[in-house]
Structure formats: structure tokens, C-alpha cells
Amino acid sequence: MLGGTGSDVGKSLLVAGLCRIFLQDGYSPAPFKAQNMALNSYVTPDGLEIGRAQAVQAAAAGLECMVEMNPVLLKPSGQKRAQVIVNGRPAGDREASEYFNIRSQLPLKETAIKAFRTLSAGFNPIVMEGAGSVAEINLLDRDFVNMPMAEAADAAVILVGDINRGGVFAQIYGSIMLLPEHYRKRIKGVIINKFRGDIDLFREGRSMLENLCGVPVLGVVPFFHDIDIEEEDSLSKEKYSRSAVKGEVVNVAVVDVPQMSNFTDFDFLSRDSRVHLYFSHEPEELEKADVILLPGSKNTISDLRTICERGCDKVILDAPGRGVTVAGICGGYQMLGQSISDPYGVEGDISEVEGLGLLPVRTTLNRDKTLTRSSVRLPGEDKPLDGYEIHVGATVLGEGCSSMFLREDGSGEGCRVSERVWGTYMHGILDNPRVVDMLLQPYLEARSLPLECDRESLSHYRERQYDMLADKLRECIDMQWLYKIMNYD
């Protein structure tokens, strides 16, 4: 298990890298995280929902993702409330105080242990990931993702600290010393992550940590700038610009909403050399965009109200008249319609709101969640376009629009009123080069940009990134020592 001194110390990325190393070395690894909290999720081949990070780690291990890799997923819907996904299916929304009750945690722990045993029967080694800090001592009696899960799996724990945020000595030493003795003994090594500068200057610090903690520092991992692996949740939005730029590019703005989900929908688009992608909730920045994209949302009604409160709705409504493309994905598609009804209180106490009205569609939220991988095509074309759906709600098209895509059975998906105003439920649709070219086409000729972009396929790009990550980790982590800790040497 890779446990952390806190959140965002880089555990997910290290798990992905180790999965790729073990695969390269001839083993059959699989990732596992008992409980994840993320708005970024993915659909397994059998239509179950897990955290996107575990799907990324599975790909690094050369596997299709499985629900056993993340049996419990929390999708926050407010400061103190989250939807609980158990074995890939929604199990209701819970307040934090209710969820972290010991009686609530016990069956979830049993679910997690069962999933781990299923996974470990078919794969070896299992690379486990903790959540947050291993030393949340007020929650130890009900924790099933950190040290108690390591104990249940009889796993050695490598503690990961983030030197970039400062105080790494206190992070590591404090985390170990706060643990009860039987958990402390499980920590077999330390990895210092996100180091900037000359690693030789940390040589003495490394020895001091080993002497203080009584465990080896297996590696000091630098802050990577040249490796592109999907990250978790809104933290990774920080790598993107917050404003438009001048020059011969297409400015594409993603409307930044508080409960954005599946922001990875825009990763492939961001690597297009013709595009400058940025996230913003400022009306004056959205006005500078050639293309405005409304993303998915965990709480569509709440995020729609936020858009209107910030004055972004006026910019979006005026955009088509200014020759700007407006497109919505999932929750963003629902927002572009005429209304969103919530008769069952799926998202809260508001039973109905007016949408932005750019699309003649009406959405009714329901209790059942659609979870599926899908293949569609553009009308008049035969090439399949892959994506996946994770949404609550049914959308009915009115007059004045046509389907954006066609499903394999010929039925319609999404809505389109023109080449510059459309919406779809398909996450991942912008991972398809044909759709990106279509989105950008109205702006390319005026900027003397190529109609098609010579780019690496997404699958090849991702595989190359996993291999690069593995190579980097081999350079800075003592893999021989790690194999010895795992009793593989």
C-alpha cells in the first residue's frame, strides 16, 4: 500500500507508475483503493461506476478496469454531503456525520475486504492506495481505506510525503509516531515526492529521516513537468490557464463551476496545437472565447444557479449571436435546455428551474443513474465515436433541433440546433479527433490554421506516458529494496 501524509501528495500517480513497472517486470499487477472520494468517475465494461484514478491505474497495469478496484466511491454534492457508490451502484446520499458513523462503516469495510480478496485471487501484486492521511487518529476506529485495510490485506505500507508543500520531516515523522504500534510496524519505507531543485542537497535530510523513523527512504521523486497522466478532481484544473490569449489559436473556454465532474473530458482537446484551453467563471474572460463548453456537474441545478449569479449566463446566451460556439456535455447539456425538473429531490429541494434555453430540450432528473459505455456516430458518417455516459435524468427533445449523434441502433443522442449550438450526454466525446475537428472548423480558416491536426492517437499517447512514468520512477526509487519489502526478492 502507498499511504500518504495527506491528500494530494501524489499517491495515485505513484500507484500508476508502480503498476506499469510491475507489468514490465513480468508480474500481473492490479490497483486497489477501498474508498475514493472524487467527482471524476468512469464506467467499467459491465456498466459500473468507479473512480477515474483507478481506471487510469488499471490501464497502466495493462487491464480493463473492474469495480473491485474501487468498491466504494464518494461523490461530494456539498460541503457535508455525498452520494455513496457501492460496488458501482448508487446507494443513496449521506451526510458526513451519518456516513462516518461506525455502524455505517462496518458493512462498507466488509464490502471492501471482499473486493480485495476477489482481486487478489486473480492478480499479483495488488498495489493499494490509501486516502488522505494515514494518521487521522480520530477516524482510525472506522477507517477502512488506510492502515486498517492494510492490516486486513496484510500489506506492507510505503508512506508518501509531499516535500513541495513544506514540512516534510514533520509530515513523515508525525504520521508514523501518531499511529498505534501495530500499525506503525506496517510502514516499511518512505517515498519523498514532488522534490524541486538539486536532490543532492537532500542527502543529509534523507539520512536524518531514516534515523528518526527507523525505516528506509526508498526514493526521492522529482516534481514531473514532462509526464501527462490524468489526475484526480479539480486539483488538476490548476495546470490550465484561467484566461484567453491573443494570437492565431482558437480560444476554448470551459465554464468553471463548483461541482464540475469529469473535467478530463477536455484533456485531449488541450493538447491540440490549434487550441488554447482555459477554465474560467469570469464573464469578461468567457466573452473572449471562440468556443464555450459547459462541463458535467454533480449538482446541475446548483451549478446552473451559480452560473447565473456570476453573470455568465448573459455571455453564454449572447455567444451564438457573436459567432461563438456553445456546447454542453452531460450536466452542461441539461443546463443549455429550457428547463430542469427534479420531482424526486435528487439534487435538493428545488423542484424545477429554467435552463439557459439555447436548446429546445427539457430534462427530468430521476432516481436511476445511466451508466454505460457507448459508441455513436455523426449523422451521415460511419466512423464510430467512443464515449461513456454517467448521468441522472432523461432529456426530451422539442421542435427545432436534431440529434447531435446517432447510436448504433439508429436512435438519436444529444441535441443540435446548429454547428455552433449543441449538447450531448457523452463523456469522452472530445477524445475523438473527428469531433474536435468539427468543433474547431468554423474558426480555422480565418486564423490560417490546418483543418486537421497531425496528432498522436490517444491510446498511444497514454501508453507512452505510462512508460515514461515507469522509467522516471526506476531512476529515483530503489526497486530492489521495494521487491525485498514485498518478499519478491
C-alpha positions, 0 to 999 in steps of 0.5 A, a space after each residue: 500500500 502507498 499511504 500518504 501524509 495527506 491528500 494530494 501528495 501524489 499517491 495515485 500517480 505513484 500507484 500508476 507508475 508502480 503498476 506499469 513497472 510491475 507489468 514490465 517486470 513480468 508480474 500481473 499487477 492490479 490497483 486497489 483503493 477501498 474508498 475514493 472520494 472524487 467527482 471524476 468517475 468512469 464506467 467499467 465494461 459491465 456498466 459500473 461506476 468507479 473512480 477515474 484514478 483507478 481506471 487510469 491505474 488499471 490501464 497502466 497495469 495493462 487491464 480493463 478496469 473492474 469495480 473491485 478496484 474501487 468498491 466504494 466511491 464518494 461523490 461530494 454534492 456539498 460541503 457535508 454531503 455525498 452520494 455513496 457508490 457501492 460496488 458501482 451502484 448508487 446507494 443513496 446520499 449521506 451526510 458526513 456525520 451519518 456516513 462516518 458513523 461506525 455502524 455505517 462503516 462496518 458493512 462498507 469495510 466488509 464490502 471492501 475486504 471482499 473486493 480485495 480478496 476477489 482481486 487478489 485471487 486473480 492478480 499479483 501484486 495488488 498495489 493499494 492506495 490509501 486516502 488522505 492521511 494515514 494518521 487521522 487518529 480520530 477516524 482510525 476506529 472506522 477507517 477502512 481505506 488506510 492502515 486498517 485495510 492494510 492490516 486486513 490485506 496484510 500489506 506492507 505500507 510505503 508512506 508518501 510525503 509531499 516535500 513541495 508543500 513544506 514540512 516534510 520531516 514533520 509530515 513523515 515523522 508525525 504520521 508514523 509516531 501518531 499511529 498505534 504500534 501495530 500499525 506503525 510496524 506496517 510502514 516499511 519505507 518512505 517515498 519523498 515526492 514532488 522534490 524541486 531543485 538539486 536532490 543532492 542537497 537532500 542527502 543529509 535530510 534523507 539520512 536524518 529521516 531514516 534515523 528518526 523513523 527507523 525505516 528506509 527512504 526508498 526514493 526521492 521523486 522529482 516534481 514531473 513537468 514532462 509526464 501527462 497522466 490524468 489526475 484526480 478532481 479539480 486539483 488538476 484544473 490548476 495546470 490550465 490557464 484561467 484566461 484567453 490569449 491573443 494570437 492565431 489559436 482558437 480560444 476554448 473556454 470551459 465554464 468553471 463551476 463548483 461541482 464540475 465532474 469529469 473535467 478530463 473530458 477536455 484533456 485531449 482537446 488541450 493538447 491540440 496545437 490549434 487550441 488554447 484551453 482555459 477554465 474560467 467563471 469570469 464573464 469578461 474572460 468567457 466573452 473572449 472565447 471562440 468556443 464555450 463548453 459547459 462541463 458535467 456537474 454533480 449538482 446541475 441545478 446548483 451549478 446552473 444557479 451559480 452560473 447565473 449569479 456570476 453573470 455568465 449566463 448573459 455571455 453564454 446566451 449572447 455567444 451564438 449571436 457573436 459567432 461563438 460556439 456553445 456546447 454542453 456535455 452531460 450536466 452542461 447539456 441539461 443546463 443549455 435546455 429550457 428547463 430542469 425538473 427534479 420531482 424526486 429531490 435528487 439534487 435538493 429541494 428545488 423542484 424545477 428551474 429554467 435552463 439557459 434555453 439555447 436548446 429546445 430540450 427539457 430534462 427530468 432528473 430521476 432516481 436511476 443513474 445511466 451508466 454505460 459505455 457507448 459508441 455513436 456516430 455523426 449523422 451521415 458518417 460511419 466512423 464510430 465515436 467512443 464515449 461513456 455516459 454517467 448521468 441522472 435524468 432523461 432529456 426530451 427533445 422539442 421542435 427545432 433541433 436534431 440529434 447531435 449523434 446517432 447510436 448504433 441502433 439508429 436512435 438519436 443522442 444529444 441535441 443540435 440546433 446548429 454547428 455552433 449550438 449543441 449538447 450531448 450526454 457523452 463523456 469522452 466525446 472530445 477524445 475523438 479527433 473527428 469531433 474536435 475537428 468539427 468543433 474547431 472548423 468554423 474558426 480555422 480558416 480565418 486564423 490560417 490554421 490546418 483543418 486537421 491536426 497531425 496528432 498522436 492517437 490517444 491510446 498511444 499517447 497514454 501508453 507512452 506516458 505510462 512508460 515514461 512514468 515507469 522509467 522516471 520512477 526506476 531512476 529515483 526509487 530503489 526497486 530492489 529494496 521495494 521487491 525485498 519489502 514485498 518478499 519478491 526478492 
